[in-house]
Every structure is written in structure tokens, then in C-alpha cells.
Amino acid sequence: MLKLSVEEIIQKIELEESFEAVTSDYSFTLKIEKYVPYVCAAVHDGHHFRKELWNHCLHTEYERWYEEDPATKQMIQSHPIVIAGLDSRFEYDLNRPPESAIYTDAWGKQLWKTPLTDTMREKSLHKHHQFYKVVKKLLHKIEEKHTFCIVYDMHSYNWKRWNREVPTWNIGTANVDTKRFAKVIETWRSILEKMPLPNGIFSSAKINDTFQGNGYFLKFITHNFKNTLVLATEIAKVYCDELEQVTYPEVVTSIEKYLQEKLQEHAISFINTIK
């Protein structure tokens, strides 16, 4: 893996070079093995929380981990194009617009002991801005090359906080063209529902049950790229004990292996159908 500035990453994309890199500020990673017409993303996978914020934050390390999406990058890491956040959403949330990307409170609890300085905020928002510069360049290159693209926007959610039965998988479609992409969305739901999981875990999949797909990552891409479909895909945290902060590697690996084949098949089918 290379360590590159955002400008160097953009240059490599412009030249259609294959590479795997972390940004020079260690805010996100991007791997491009081949310029295929689909992208996998894990924007909430990150857990970094820069040291100057530690004494300002009222949330514990566990509370931050609980609301992040750990292991979502691993679930998709075998695919040719993978972009993933390294910073915690508690520093800045890549799935929110810049004006609300830095929380004042998080899930009912005040986040900061004292307000952040302008300099602190600017450092975080600069990283948010740089991430989206790369996303825009990457999607422009893929649409330029293939006309169409599909983005698998991977997230996870804490199912134990719900007081009703919730699905293993949820696809949020409120902000995509459900008429144009109805068949593609339903096929993806069916693939997820059929996923075999270890330890007796049952896999169910629904559309707009727990979340509706209102994230900024999806909205940004959908607004800027009319031929790109983003599938906001949430897995309940059945792959870990969300209360004890224990991850189950056998479950994560099982998900990765299933998606290694089925996600690629779905992407190829999408491209062949849409054309």
C-alpha cells in the first residue's frame, strides 16, 4: 500500500492507474485493482480519533465503537475498487453534509465538553472535503469509461436497540430512482436474504425497514452522477456482540466470502441489464 496525497490519488485515477493507497493524513484508503463499473464503500468503518480531541470528548472509546460500522470494509475488501474511511464518525461523519458532519451531540448525549475551536473543526472538515474530491473524480472516471456504475454503500446497525424484530439486512432506497432500478434493487435484496451465515444466524433482507437510505454519500453521488446507482446496504450487527465489543471473525469471513462471488455477479448483471 502506498501513502499518497489526495492530489496524487486524483492524478492516478486520471491516468487509470491501478494502486492501493492511504491518504497522507491517514483519513481514508482507496484500492483500485481494475477500473470496473462497480465500487464498494465502507465510509463508517474507521475508528481513528485524533489525539487533540480526546480530552474534549465525553463519549468513551466503546461508545464510539458502538456507533461505528466495524468490519464493514473487511466484508467487501476482496473487490477491485474499495474506498473506506479510517477516521471515526465522531470526528466527522462522511455520511453527513459538511454543515452537519461534526456532531454537537450523538445519540442523545452531548459530545464535547467544550466547543471545538475553529482550527479543530477546519482540520476535520478538510478531510471530509478531500474524501469527496476523490469520490467525484473516481465516479467521473468510471462513468466516462463504462457509462454506468453501481456503488455498494456498506453499513451496519445496532439491532439490539430496537424493540421489534428487524431484518439482518436493510436496503435504503428513498433517494434513488426505484422505478428505473426496481429489478436491480430486488435482486440485491434476494441475494442478501439467501446468504448462509454460521452459528445459526438467520439472514433476512428488507427494503426501507430500519433505514431509508438518507445518507450524504448516497445523495452526493446520486445528485452528481445520473447513471450511478447507490445501494445503501445495512447489516444488523449479528457479526459481533455489540454490548461486549467482541467481533466474530468467522461471521465476518463468511459474509466476505459470500459477497466475493454474489456481489460481483450482481454488479455484472446490473451493467448488462442497464445497457
N, C-alpha and C positions, 0 to 999 in steps of 0.2 A: 504493500500500500504506500502511495506517495503522500507527501504533505505539500499541498498546493494552495496558493491564494485563489480567491474567487475569480479573479481575472485570468489566471492560468487555467482554471477549470473551464471557464467560458471559451477560452481560446481552443482548448482541446475538443470541446463539443463542436465548435465551428468547423474544425478540421476533420470531424468524425473519427477521432482517435479513440481507441479502447484504453481504459485506465481504471484504476481504483484509487480513490484519494480521500483523505481527510482534509478539511479546510485548515488553513494555517492557525486559526483561532480555536480549532477543535470543537466547532459548533455542530457540524454535520458531516456525514460521509456520502459519497456517491461512487457507485460502481457501474461502469458501462463495459460489458464484455463484447456486446454487439448491438448495433442500432436497430433493435427490433421494435415493432409497433405496440409495445406494451411496457408499462412501468410499474414497479412495486414500490410502495412508500410506507414508512413507519415513522410518522412525524412526532409521535409521543413516546418513542422507545427510550429516549435519553434520560439520564439521571444526574448528569453533571450539574453542579450548583456552585458557582464561583465563590471563592472564599470570602471576598469582601461583603457578601450578602449574608453570611452565616449568622452573625450577631444581630442582624436586623430582622431575621425571620422567626416568627412564632411557631411555625409548623416544624415538627420533628422530621428526621430523615425518613422514618417509617411512614408518616403521614404523607410525605411527598411521594414515596414509592407507591403507596396505596392508590393514589390518583393518577399515576403514570401508567403507561402501557408496556410493562416489561416483557421482553422476549418476542415482541411482535416483529422485530427485524429478523430474528432467527427463523421465524416461520416462513419468510419469503427470501431468505438470503441466497438461495441457490439459483435465482433467476438472473437473466442477463443484465437488467437495469434495476438497481435498487438505490433509493435515496432514503436516508434515515437521520433523524435528529439525534444529537448527543447531549444536548442541554435539557434539563428538566423544564417541564411546562410551568414550573413555579418561578423560574427566572423570566421566561417569556414564552407565550403559547403560540406555536406555529400554526395552530388551527383556529386562531382568532385574528381579526384585522389589527393593524398596528395600534390603533387608538385604544384597544382594549386588551392587547396582548400581555400587558403586565398587570397582574391581578392586584387589587386592593384587599380583597378577601377571597377565600377559596372554600367552597362547600360549607358556607355558614360560619366560617371562622376568619377573623381578621388575620391578614398575612404578615404585615410588617409592624414591628414595634414602633418605629418612627418612619415617616415618609422617606422614600428613596430620594437621593439628590438627583438633579438633572443629569449630571455626568453618569451616574449609575444607570439611569433609565436609557440614556443615549447609547451606552455600551450594549445593552440588551437589544434595543430596537434596531441597532445597526446590524446585528447578526440576523434578526428577523428579515430585514430588508435584503441582505446578501443571499439568504436562502431563496427568496422568491425571485431574485435576479437569475439564479441558476435554474430554478424550475421553469421560468419563462423561456429561457434560452433552450433548455432541453426539449420542452414540448414543441417549440417552434421548429427545431431541427427534425423531430420525429414526424410532425405533420407535413413538413416540407418534403421529407423522404418517402413517407407512406400514405399521406393524405389523412389517414385516420389513426387514432391511438386509443388505448384503454388503460386506465390507471386504477390499480388495486390499492385503495387507501385503507391500510390495516390499523385497526384499533382494538382495544379490549375494554371491558367494563366490569364493575363490581356487582355481580349478580346477587350477592347475599344481602345487599342493602334494599332490595326490592321486596315488597310484601305480597307478591304474587308470583305465579310461575312465569318465567321469562325464557326466551329461546337461547340456545347455545350460540347461535349466530344471528345477527341482525344486519340487514342491509338498508341503509337510509337513502331514499330516492326523492325526497321532497324538492330538491333543487336540480334535478336532471330531467331530460326530456323522456318521460316514461312512455309516451306513445311511440316515439321513434325507436326506443331501445327496450321495449317491453319484453321481447323474447330473450334478449341477452341477459336482462336482469333476472328473469325467471329461471333461466338455465343456470346462472350462477347460484341462485338460491337452492336449486335442486342439487347441485354439486356439493354444496356445503352440508346440506341435510344428509347426504349419503356418506359423509366422512366417517370412517371407522376410527374409534378412539379407544385407548386402553383403559384399564381399571373400571370397566363397566360404565363409562361415561356415555350418555346418550346424546346424539347430535341432532338438534332440531334447528330449523332456519326459517326466519320470518322477515317480512319487509315492513319497515316503519313501525315496529312493535315497541321497542325501547328507545330508539333514537331515529330521527328522521333525515339525517344527513345534512345538517346545517353548518358544518364546519367551514372555515375560511379557505382551507386548502382546496376543497371541492369547489367552492364558489369562485375562487380566483381562477382556477383552471377552466371551469365551465364558462365563465364570463369572457375569458381571453381566447379560448380555443373551441370553436363551434363543432369541430369534428372529433373531439376527445370526450369520451365517456369516463366519468369517475365513479367507481363503485365504493362508497363508504361502507366498509365491512368491519363489524364489531364482533369479537368473540367474548362471551362471558368468561370470567377468569377461572374456568374449570381446570386450567393448566397450572394452577398454583393454589396455595392456601392464602387467600388474601388477608386473613386475620392474623396469621402467624408469620407472614413474609417468607414463605417457603415455595420455591418453584419446583415443579415436577418435570424433570428433563425428558422422561420417557413420553410424556404427553406432548410437549413442545416438539420433540423429534418426530413423533407420529404425524402431527399437523404439517410439519415441514415436508415430510416425505410424500404425503398425500397431495399437497399443493404443488410440489415439484412437477408432478405429472398433470394433474387436473387443471391447475390454473393455466398452464401453458396451452393445454388443449382448448380451454375456454377462450383464451386470447386469440388463438389461430382461427377458431370458429367465428369469433366476432369479426375479424378482419375479412374473412372470406364471405361472410353474410352481408356485411355492410357495403362491400364493393358491388 
